[in-house]
């Protein structure tokens, strides 16, 4: 899978993964809390919510850019 076909498949699978990630972050702070727990970090609830919003914004931006670049 080289060339254009491989690139298209990578982008399609990335879109699927990003959609799941965005949905998880929109659902609540569970994903962010689990990430911090895995990294053995502790944060206040306000910091966790701030991180969740930042991660959600970044994931949405990445998803939009990936969808936009899918056709090229």
C-alpha positions in Angstrom: 0.0 0.0 0.0 2.2 2.7 -1.2 1.4 6.0 -2.7 -2.1 7.5 -2.9 -4.0 4.5 -1.8 -2.0 4.1 1.4 -2.3 7.8 2.2 -6.1 7.7 1.7 -6.5 4.6 3.9 -4.4 6.3 6.7 -6.5 9.4 6.5 -9.8 7.4 6.7 -8.6 5.4 9.7 -7.4 8.6 11.4 -10.8 10.2 10.8 -12.5 7.2 12.5 -10.1 7.3 15.5 -10.5 11.1 15.9 -14.3 10.8 15.8 -14.2 8.4 18.7 -11.7 10.6 20.6 -13.9 13.7 20.1 -17.0 11.8 21.3 -15.1 10.6 24.4 -13.9 14.1 25.3 -17.4 15.5 24.7 -18.9 12.9 27.0 -17.1 14.1 30.1 -13.8 14.1 32.0 -13.4 10.4 32.3 -10.9 10.1 29.4 -8.8 13.0 30.6 -8.9 11.6 34.1 -7.7 8.2 32.9 -4.9 9.7 30.8 -3.7 11.6 33.9 -4.0 8.5 36.0 -2.0 6.5 33.5 0.8 9.2 33.6 0.6 9.2 37.4 -0.3 12.9 37.6 -2.9 14.6 39.8 -4.7 17.7 38.9 -7.6 19.7 40.4 -11.0 19.4 38.8 -10.6 22.9 37.3 -7.3 21.9 35.7 -8.8 18.6 34.4 -11.7 20.5 32.8 -9.2 22.9 31.2 -7.2 20.1 29.8 -10.3 18.3 28.5 -11.4 21.5 26.7 -7.9 21.9 25.2 -7.7 18.3 24.1 -11.2 18.5 22.6 -10.4 21.7 20.7 -7.2 20.1 19.3 -8.9 16.9 18.3 -11.7 18.8 16.5 -9.1 20.9 14.6 -7.2 17.9 13.6 -10.3 16.1 12.5 -11.4 19.1 10.3 -7.9 19.4 8.8 -7.8 15.7 8.0 -11.2 15.7 6.4 -10.2 18.8 4.3 -7.0 17.1 3.2 -8.7 13.8 2.4 -9.5 14.8 -1.1 -5.9 15.9 -2.0 
